[in-house]
Amino acid sequence: MGQREDLLDGAKRCLVERGYAHTTARDITAASGANLGSIGYHFGSKEALMNEAMIELSTEAVERLREPEGASPIATWQSLVGSFAEQRDLWTAVLESATQAIRFPDLRERLADAQDEARKVLGERLSPTDADAAGAVQLALIVGVMMQHLVAPDRAPGAEKIVRGLEALAGGKA
């Protein structure tokens, strides 16, 4: 691995372990084994490096949404809800990236592209007749459930409750 990749890997580890606001350039160089000047050389600034690392983390999160074809709604939600607990730091970093995107137009554009891909992946699995709408609703639901699990995991809904709620909404019972 080259120094650029080492820096990205170190920045991702720092984002997951320390969060955006608590990561310094020195933290990244310590985690990567690179020298401080290499951040400017390869990325221009610490913020540009952190933004690139957040894009990669968000892309990895989107990849988690690619469940095997034919997975039941319960199995899909059990996997997601389980990942909110098992990879809490990763999902926290993904959430932080969304708040940072407000201040960084390039990051905002790239995260919007990742969201487009997530809606497409989800929508194609859920509804061949209206993939765009199905993906939009599913992504909104995932983000909302993720936030609930990050804030208060003991109070957040589990897979069974989520699927029951979706069935109630689809049946017009809500």
C-alpha positions as CSV (number, residue, x, y, z in Angstrom):
1,M,0.0,0.0,0.0
2,G,1.3,3.5,-0.8
3,Q,1.3,6.5,1.5
4,R,-1.9,7.9,0.0
5,E,-3.8,4.7,0.7
6,D,-2.2,4.5,4.2
7,L,-3.4,8.0,4.9
8,L,-6.9,7.1,3.7
9,D,-6.9,3.9,5.8
10,G,-5.7,5.8,8.9
11,A,-8.3,8.6,8.4
12,K,-11.1,6.0,8.1
13,R,-9.9,4.3,11.3
14,C,-9.8,7.7,13.1
15,L,-13.2,8.6,11.9
16,V,-14.6,5.4,13.2
17,E,-12.7,5.4,16.5
18,R,-12.6,9.2,17.3
19,G,-15.2,10.9,15.1
20,Y,-14.7,13.8,12.7
21,A,-14.6,16.6,15.3
22,H,-12.0,14.8,17.5
23,T,-9.6,13.7,14.8
24,T,-6.4,15.7,14.3
25,A,-3.9,15.5,11.5
26,R,-1.4,14.0,14.0
27,D,-4.0,11.3,14.9
28,I,-4.2,10.4,11.2
29,T,-0.4,10.3,10.7
30,A,0.0,8.2,13.8
31,A,-2.7,5.7,12.6
32,S,-1.2,5.6,9.1
33,G,2.5,5.7,9.8
34,A,2.8,8.6,7.3
35,N,4.4,11.9,8.0
36,L,2.4,15.1,8.6
37,G,3.5,16.8,5.3
38,S,2.2,13.9,3.3
39,I,-1.4,14.9,4.0
40,G,-0.9,18.2,2.2
41,Y,1.0,16.5,-0.6
42,H,-1.6,13.8,-1.3
43,F,-4.8,15.6,-0.4
44,G,-4.2,19.3,-0.1
45,S,-5.6,19.5,3.4
46,K,-6.7,17.4,6.4
47,E,-10.4,18.3,5.5
48,A,-10.0,17.0,2.0
49,L,-8.5,13.8,3.4
50,M,-11.3,13.4,5.9
51,N,-13.9,14.0,3.3
52,E,-12.4,11.4,1.0
53,A,-12.3,8.9,4.0
54,M,-16.0,9.7,4.7
55,I,-16.9,9.0,1.1
56,E,-15.2,5.6,1.3
57,L,-17.0,4.8,4.6
58,S,-20.3,5.8,3.1
59,T,-19.7,3.7,0.1
60,E,-18.9,0.7,2.4
61,A,-22.2,1.4,4.2
62,V,-24.1,1.3,0.9
63,E,-22.5,-2.0,0.1
64,R,-24.0,-3.4,3.3
65,L,-27.4,-2.7,1.7
66,R,-26.7,-5.2,-1.0
67,E,-28.4,-8.3,0.6
68,P,-28.6,-11.5,-1.4
69,E,-31.5,-11.6,-3.9
70,G,-34.6,-13.0,-2.4
71,A,-33.7,-12.2,1.3
72,S,-36.9,-11.9,3.3
73,P,-37.8,-8.4,4.7
74,I,-37.2,-9.8,8.2
75,A,-33.8,-11.2,7.3
76,T,-32.8,-7.9,5.6
77,W,-33.9,-5.8,8.6
78,Q,-32.3,-8.2,11.1
79,S,-29.0,-7.8,9.3
80,L,-29.3,-4.0,9.2
81,V,-30.3,-3.7,12.8
82,G,-27.6,-6.1,13.9
83,S,-25.0,-4.0,12.0
84,F,-26.1,-0.9,13.9
85,A,-25.0,-2.6,17.1
86,E,-22.0,-4.5,15.7
87,Q,-20.6,-1.6,13.7
88,R,-21.9,1.3,15.8
89,D,-18.7,3.3,15.2
90,L,-19.0,2.9,11.4
91,W,-22.6,4.0,11.3
92,T,-21.8,6.9,13.6
93,A,-19.1,8.0,11.2
94,V,-21.6,7.7,8.3
95,L,-24.0,9.9,10.2
96,E,-21.3,12.4,10.9
97,S,-20.4,12.6,7.3
98,A,-23.9,13.8,6.5
99,T,-23.6,16.6,8.9
100,Q,-20.2,17.6,7.6
101,A,-21.6,17.6,4.0
102,I,-23.5,20.7,4.9
103,R,-20.3,22.7,4.9
104,F,-18.4,21.0,2.1
105,P,-20.0,21.2,-1.3
106,D,-17.8,18.5,-2.9
107,L,-18.5,16.1,0.0
108,R,-22.2,16.9,-0.3
109,E,-22.2,16.1,-4.0
110,R,-20.4,12.8,-3.6
111,L,-22.6,11.8,-0.7
112,A,-25.7,12.6,-2.8
113,D,-24.3,10.3,-5.5
114,A,-23.9,7.5,-2.8
115,Q,-27.5,8.1,-1.8
116,D,-28.6,7.8,-5.4
117,E,-26.8,4.5,-5.6
118,A,-28.4,3.3,-2.3
119,R,-31.9,4.2,-3.5
120,K,-31.3,2.4,-6.8
121,V,-29.9,-0.8,-5.1
122,L,-32.8,-0.8,-2.6
123,G,-35.5,0.1,-5.1
124,E,-34.5,-2.6,-7.7
125,R,-34.8,-5.2,-5.0
126,L,-38.1,-4.0,-3.6
127,S,-40.2,-3.0,-6.6
128,P,-39.6,-3.5,-10.3
129,T,-42.6,-1.3,-11.1
130,D,-41.6,1.7,-9.0
131,A,-38.0,1.2,-7.9
132,D,-37.3,4.9,-7.5
133,A,-40.1,5.5,-5.0
134,A,-39.5,2.2,-3.1
135,G,-35.8,2.9,-2.8
136,A,-36.4,6.5,-1.5
137,V,-38.8,5.3,1.2
138,Q,-36.5,2.4,2.2
139,L,-33.4,4.6,2.5
140,A,-35.4,7.1,4.6
141,L,-36.5,4.3,6.8
142,I,-33.0,2.9,7.2
143,V,-31.6,6.3,8.1
144,G,-34.3,6.9,10.7
145,V,-33.9,3.5,12.3
146,M,-30.1,3.9,12.3
147,M,-30.5,7.2,14.2
148,Q,-32.8,5.6,16.7
149,H,-30.3,2.8,17.3
150,L,-27.4,5.2,17.6
151,V,-29.2,7.4,20.1
152,A,-31.1,4.8,22.2
153,P,-30.5,1.2,21.1
154,D,-32.6,-0.2,23.9
155,R,-35.6,1.8,22.8
156,A,-35.2,1.5,19.0
157,P,-37.5,-0.9,17.0
158,G,-36.3,-4.3,16.0
159,A,-36.7,-6.0,12.6
160,E,-40.0,-7.6,13.4
161,K,-41.6,-4.3,14.5
162,I,-40.3,-2.5,11.4
163,V,-41.7,-5.1,9.1
164,R,-45.0,-5.2,10.9
165,G,-45.1,-1.4,10.6
166,L,-44.4,-1.6,6.9
167,E,-47.1,-4.2,6.4
168,A,-49.6,-2.0,8.3
169,L,-48.7,1.0,6.1
170,A,-49.0,-1.0,2.9
171,G,-52.4,-2.3,4.0
172,G,-53.6,1.2,4.8
173,K,-54.0,0.4,8.5
174,A,-51.9,3.2,9.8
